[in-house]
């Protein structure tokens, strides 16, 4: 893994995890058999030091997952453009990990985690929805191997 160029902007692992957990969406990056990178946004939840998301049964990303389960996942937290400084305040987290499909209880727990994160005011309906749709989606886990965070925050 490469060293962070602006190590003065590195944040502690706990803060990086908090940015990850609070992120609205992330960008998952893969590499396919053609050695082309492919990044795409996903909704996700985090628990037990893993990232979970769901997707369709087939497609470009599934082909890439099968070819190479090593992935990178990026979440951008709060940002604020600073026009007069030609810069931006930001916070971000990058995860490297190994992707695998999950089943049974872990799949159920991940889908419930997504409902809790994105539709907490509609839990009963969300749980019913999971019951009807669970077999029509795949659920994947990214086992976090490395997590780093970086931020440029307002000074003074």
ChimeraX commands (.cxc) that place a marker at each C-alpha (Angstrom):
marker #1 position 0.00,0.00,0.00 radius 0.5
marker #1 position 1.23,3.47,-0.82 radius 0.5
marker #1 position 2.05,6.03,1.81 radius 0.5
marker #1 position -0.28,8.99,2.15 radius 0.5
marker #1 position 1.28,11.99,0.39 radius 0.5
marker #1 position -0.19,14.54,2.83 radius 0.5
marker #1 position 0.45,12.66,6.05 radius 0.5
marker #1 position -0.16,15.93,7.93 radius 0.5
marker #1 position -3.84,15.48,7.03 radius 0.5
marker #1 position -4.08,11.88,8.25 radius 0.5
marker #1 position -6.74,11.26,10.90 radius 0.5
marker #1 position -6.94,8.59,13.57 radius 0.5
marker #1 position -8.46,5.21,12.71 radius 0.5
marker #1 position -11.42,5.82,15.07 radius 0.5
marker #1 position -12.33,9.04,13.22 radius 0.5
marker #1 position -11.95,7.28,9.86 radius 0.5
marker #1 position -14.33,4.55,11.08 radius 0.5
marker #1 position -16.82,7.20,12.19 radius 0.5
marker #1 position -16.74,8.85,8.75 radius 0.5
marker #1 position -17.29,5.41,7.20 radius 0.5
marker #1 position -20.20,4.54,9.48 radius 0.5
marker #1 position -21.88,7.93,8.98 radius 0.5
marker #1 position -21.40,8.05,5.21 radius 0.5
marker #1 position -24.53,8.27,3.10 radius 0.5
marker #1 position -23.01,6.29,0.24 radius 0.5
marker #1 position -19.61,5.05,-0.85 radius 0.5
marker #1 position -17.79,4.35,-4.08 radius 0.5
marker #1 position -16.71,0.73,-4.49 radius 0.5
marker #1 position -13.83,0.14,-6.89 radius 0.5
marker #1 position -12.97,-3.16,-8.53 radius 0.5
marker #1 position -10.78,-4.46,-11.34 radius 0.5
marker #1 position -12.04,-6.83,-14.02 radius 0.5
marker #1 position -10.42,-9.51,-16.13 radius 0.5
marker #1 position -9.67,-6.81,-18.73 radius 0.5
marker #1 position -7.62,-4.98,-16.05 radius 0.5
marker #1 position -9.94,-1.99,-16.30 radius 0.5
marker #1 position -10.88,-0.26,-13.05 radius 0.5
marker #1 position -14.57,0.14,-12.32 radius 0.5
marker #1 position -15.96,2.36,-9.56 radius 0.5
marker #1 position -19.64,2.68,-8.69 radius 0.5
marker #1 position -21.71,4.19,-5.87 radius 0.5
marker #1 position -23.41,1.92,-3.34 radius 0.5
marker #1 position -25.61,2.30,-0.30 radius 0.5
marker #1 position -24.09,0.38,2.59 radius 0.5
marker #1 position -24.05,-0.33,6.29 radius 0.5
marker #1 position -21.21,-1.18,8.66 radius 0.5
marker #1 position -21.10,-3.61,11.56 radius 0.5
marker #1 position -18.69,-6.15,13.03 radius 0.5
marker #1 position -15.79,-4.41,11.21 radius 0.5
marker #1 position -17.38,-5.22,7.83 radius 0.5
marker #1 position -19.14,-3.19,5.13 radius 0.5
marker #1 position -22.34,-4.66,3.63 radius 0.5
marker #1 position -24.26,-3.78,0.48 radius 0.5
marker #1 position -26.70,-5.46,-1.89 radius 0.5
marker #1 position -26.95,-5.66,-5.67 radius 0.5
marker #1 position -28.45,-7.57,-8.57 radius 0.5
marker #1 position -27.63,-11.16,-9.44 radius 0.5
marker #1 position -25.60,-10.32,-12.55 radius 0.5
marker #1 position -23.75,-7.52,-14.23 radius 0.5
marker #1 position -20.36,-5.91,-14.68 radius 0.5
marker #1 position -19.64,-5.62,-10.96 radius 0.5
marker #1 position -20.52,-9.29,-10.30 radius 0.5
marker #1 position -18.11,-10.29,-13.08 radius 0.5
marker #1 position -15.40,-8.18,-11.44 radius 0.5
marker #1 position -16.13,-9.60,-7.96 radius 0.5
marker #1 position -15.70,-13.10,-9.35 radius 0.5
marker #1 position -12.45,-12.21,-11.11 radius 0.5
marker #1 position -10.82,-10.37,-8.19 radius 0.5
marker #1 position -12.33,-10.06,-4.70 radius 0.5
marker #1 position -9.85,-7.35,-3.64 radius 0.5
marker #1 position -11.66,-4.01,-3.53 radius 0.5
marker #1 position -11.28,-0.42,-2.46 radius 0.5
marker #1 position -14.13,1.54,-0.90 radius 0.5
marker #1 position -14.18,5.32,-0.47 radius 0.5
marker #1 position -16.52,7.51,1.57 radius 0.5
marker #1 position -16.47,11.29,1.57 radius 0.5
marker #1 position -17.86,12.95,4.68 radius 0.5
marker #1 position -18.43,16.67,5.21 radius 0.5
marker #1 position -17.05,19.06,2.61 radius 0.5
marker #1 position -16.94,22.82,2.19 radius 0.5
marker #1 position -15.47,24.56,-0.84 radius 0.5
marker #1 position -13.19,27.48,0.08 radius 0.5
marker #1 position -13.23,29.55,-3.13 radius 0.5
marker #1 position -10.93,32.34,-1.91 radius 0.5
marker #1 position -8.34,29.76,-0.79 radius 0.5
marker #1 position -8.66,27.64,-3.95 radius 0.5
marker #1 position -9.20,24.66,-1.71 radius 0.5
marker #1 position -11.77,22.53,0.07 radius 0.5
marker #1 position -12.34,21.43,3.62 radius 0.5
marker #1 position -13.08,17.72,3.56 radius 0.5
marker #1 position -12.97,14.42,5.36 radius 0.5
marker #1 position -12.67,11.05,3.68 radius 0.5
marker #1 position -12.04,7.41,4.40 radius 0.5
marker #1 position -10.56,4.75,2.17 radius 0.5
marker #1 position -10.90,1.04,2.91 radius 0.5
marker #1 position -9.08,-1.84,1.31 radius 0.5
marker #1 position -10.63,-5.23,1.81 radius 0.5
marker #1 position -11.71,-8.59,0.57 radius 0.5
marker #1 position -15.21,-9.03,-0.82 radius 0.5
marker #1 position -17.39,-12.11,-0.41 radius 0.5
marker #1 position -21.05,-12.95,-0.79 radius 0.5
marker #1 position -23.02,-13.62,2.40 radius 0.5
marker #1 position -26.01,-15.88,2.98 radius 0.5
marker #1 position -28.66,-16.90,5.52 radius 0.5
marker #1 position -28.47,-15.10,8.88 radius 0.5
marker #1 position -25.64,-12.79,7.87 radius 0.5
marker #1 position -27.54,-11.76,4.72 radius 0.5
marker #1 position -30.66,-11.08,6.80 radius 0.5
marker #1 position -28.69,-9.05,9.35 radius 0.5
marker #1 position -27.07,-6.99,6.57 radius 0.5
marker #1 position -30.42,-6.23,4.91 radius 0.5
marker #1 position -31.86,-5.23,8.28 radius 0.5
marker #1 position -28.81,-3.01,8.81 radius 0.5
marker #1 position -29.56,-1.24,5.53 radius 0.5
marker #1 position -33.19,-0.71,6.53 radius 0.5
marker #1 position -32.12,0.66,9.94 radius 0.5
marker #1 position -29.65,3.04,8.30 radius 0.5
marker #1 position -31.77,4.35,5.44 radius 0.5
marker #1 position -35.40,3.82,6.52 radius 0.5
marker #1 position -35.40,3.76,10.32 radius 0.5
marker #1 position -38.77,5.52,10.48 radius 0.5
marker #1 position -40.29,2.67,8.47 radius 0.5
marker #1 position -38.88,-0.43,10.18 radius 0.5
marker #1 position -42.02,-2.63,10.15 radius 0.5
marker #1 position -42.57,-2.01,6.43 radius 0.5
marker #1 position -38.85,-2.39,5.75 radius 0.5
marker #1 position -38.72,-5.78,7.47 radius 0.5
marker #1 position -41.72,-6.94,5.44 radius 0.5
marker #1 position -40.00,-5.69,2.30 radius 0.5
marker #1 position -36.89,-7.71,3.16 radius 0.5
marker #1 position -39.03,-10.80,3.61 radius 0.5
marker #1 position -40.48,-10.39,0.11 radius 0.5
marker #1 position -37.31,-9.28,-1.71 radius 0.5
marker #1 position -34.47,-11.12,0.07 radius 0.5
marker #1 position -34.25,-13.89,-2.53 radius 0.5
marker #1 position -34.13,-11.35,-5.38 radius 0.5
marker #1 position -30.85,-9.73,-4.34 radius 0.5
marker #1 position -27.27,-10.65,-3.54 radius 0.5
marker #1 position -25.59,-9.29,-0.42 radius 0.5
marker #1 position -21.85,-8.83,-0.11 radius 0.5
marker #1 position -19.44,-8.20,2.72 radius 0.5
marker #1 position -16.22,-6.24,2.49 radius 0.5
marker #1 position -13.95,-7.49,5.26 radius 0.5
marker #1 position -11.98,-4.38,6.19 radius 0.5
marker #1 position -8.26,-5.11,5.98 radius 0.5
marker #1 position -6.99,-1.52,6.02 radius 0.5
marker #1 position -8.73,1.77,6.75 radius 0.5
marker #1 position -7.23,5.22,6.46 radius 0.5
marker #1 position -8.71,8.66,6.75 radius 0.5
marker #1 position -7.71,12.13,5.72 radius 0.5
marker #1 position -9.13,15.57,6.43 radius 0.5
marker #1 position -8.54,19.25,5.84 radius 0.5
marker #1 position -10.32,21.12,8.57 radius 0.5
marker #1 position -10.82,24.80,9.27 radius 0.5
marker #1 position -7.88,26.21,11.14 radius 0.5
marker #1 position -8.38,28.77,13.84 radius 0.5
marker link #1:1,2 radius 0.2
marker link #1:2,3 radius 0.2
marker link #1:3,4 radius 0.2
marker link #1:4,5 radius 0.2
marker link #1:5,6 radius 0.2
marker link #1:6,7 radius 0.2
marker link #1:7,8 radius 0.2
marker link #1:8,9 radius 0.2
marker link #1:9,10 radius 0.2
marker link #1:10,11 radius 0.2
marker link #1:11,12 radius 0.2
marker link #1:12,13 radius 0.2
marker link #1:13,14 radius 0.2
marker link #1:14,15 radius 0.2
marker link #1:15,16 radius 0.2
marker link #1:16,17 radius 0.2
marker link #1:17,18 radius 0.2
marker link #1:18,19 radius 0.2
marker link #1:19,20 radius 0.2
marker link #1:20,21 radius 0.2
marker link #1:21,22 radius 0.2
marker link #1:22,23 radius 0.2
marker link #1:23,24 radius 0.2
marker link #1:24,25 radius 0.2
marker link #1:25,26 radius 0.2
marker link #1:26,27 radius 0.2
marker link #1:27,28 radius 0.2
marker link #1:28,29 radius 0.2
marker link #1:29,30 radius 0.2
marker link #1:30,31 radius 0.2
marker link #1:31,32 radius 0.2
marker link #1:32,33 radius 0.2
marker link #1:33,34 radius 0.2
marker link #1:34,35 radius 0.2
marker link #1:35,36 radius 0.2
marker link #1:36,37 radius 0.2
marker link #1:37,38 radius 0.2
marker link #1:38,39 radius 0.2
marker link #1:39,40 radius 0.2
marker link #1:40,41 radius 0.2
marker link #1:41,42 radius 0.2
marker link #1:42,43 radius 0.2
marker link #1:43,44 radius 0.2
marker link #1:44,45 radius 0.2
marker link #1:45,46 radius 0.2
marker link #1:46,47 radius 0.2
marker link #1:47,48 radius 0.2
marker link #1:48,49 radius 0.2
marker link #1:49,50 radius 0.2
marker link #1:50,51 radius 0.2
marker link #1:51,52 radius 0.2
marker link #1:52,53 radius 0.2
marker link #1:53,54 radius 0.2
marker link #1:54,55 radius 0.2
marker link #1:55,56 radius 0.2
marker link #1:56,57 radius 0.2
marker link #1:57,58 radius 0.2
marker link #1:58,59 radius 0.2
marker link #1:59,60 radius 0.2
marker link #1:60,61 radius 0.2
marker link #1:61,62 radius 0.2
marker link #1:62,63 radius 0.2
marker link #1:63,64 radius 0.2
marker link #1:64,65 radius 0.2
marker link #1:65,66 radius 0.2
marker link #1:66,67 radius 0.2
marker link #1:67,68 radius 0.2
marker link #1:68,69 radius 0.2
marker link #1:69,70 radius 0.2
marker link #1:70,71 radius 0.2
marker link #1:71,72 radius 0.2
marker link #1:72,73 radius 0.2
marker link #1:73,74 radius 0.2
marker link #1:74,75 radius 0.2
marker link #1:75,76 radius 0.2
marker link #1:76,77 radius 0.2
marker link #1:77,78 radius 0.2
marker link #1:78,79 radius 0.2
marker link #1:79,80 radius 0.2
marker link #1:80,81 radius 0.2
marker link #1:81,82 radius 0.2
marker link #1:82,83 radius 0.2
marker link #1:83,84 radius 0.2
marker link #1:84,85 radius 0.2
marker link #1:85,86 radius 0.2
marker link #1:86,87 radius 0.2
marker link #1:87,88 radius 0.2
marker link #1:88,89 radius 0.2
marker link #1:89,90 radius 0.2
marker link #1:90,91 radius 0.2
marker link #1:91,92 radius 0.2
marker link #1:92,93 radius 0.2
marker link #1:93,94 radius 0.2
marker link #1:94,95 radius 0.2
marker link #1:95,96 radius 0.2
marker link #1:96,97 radius 0.2
marker link #1:97,98 radius 0.2
marker link #1:98,99 radius 0.2
marker link #1:99,100 radius 0.2
marker link #1:100,101 radius 0.2
marker link #1:101,102 radius 0.2
marker link #1:102,103 radius 0.2
marker link #1:103,104 radius 0.2
marker link #1:104,105 radius 0.2
marker link #1:105,106 radius 0.2
marker link #1:106,107 radius 0.2
marker link #1:107,108 radius 0.2
marker link #1:108,109 radius 0.2
marker link #1:109,110 radius 0.2
marker link #1:110,111 radius 0.2
marker link #1:111,112 radius 0.2
marker link #1:112,113 radius 0.2
marker link #1:113,114 radius 0.2
marker link #1:114,115 radius 0.2
marker link #1:115,116 radius 0.2
marker link #1:116,117 radius 0.2
marker link #1:117,118 radius 0.2
marker link #1:118,119 radius 0.2
marker link #1:119,120 radius 0.2
marker link #1:120,121 radius 0.2
marker link #1:121,122 radius 0.2
marker link #1:122,123 radius 0.2
marker link #1:123,124 radius 0.2
marker link #1:124,125 radius 0.2
marker link #1:125,126 radius 0.2
marker link #1:126,127 radius 0.2
marker link #1:127,128 radius 0.2
marker link #1:128,129 radius 0.2
marker link #1:129,130 radius 0.2
marker link #1:130,131 radius 0.2
marker link #1:131,132 radius 0.2
marker link #1:132,133 radius 0.2
marker link #1:133,134 radius 0.2
marker link #1:134,135 radius 0.2
marker link #1:135,136 radius 0.2
marker link #1:136,137 radius 0.2
marker link #1:137,138 radius 0.2
marker link #1:138,139 radius 0.2
marker link #1:139,140 radius 0.2
marker link #1:140,141 radius 0.2
marker link #1:141,142 radius 0.2
marker link #1:142,143 radius 0.2
marker link #1:143,144 radius 0.2
marker link #1:144,145 radius 0.2
marker link #1:145,146 radius 0.2
marker link #1:146,147 radius 0.2
marker link #1:147,148 radius 0.2
marker link #1:148,149 radius 0.2
marker link #1:149,150 radius 0.2
marker link #1:150,151 radius 0.2
marker link #1:151,152 radius 0.2
marker link #1:152,153 radius 0.2
marker link #1:153,154 radius 0.2
marker link #1:154,155 radius 0.2
marker link #1:155,156 radius 0.2
view
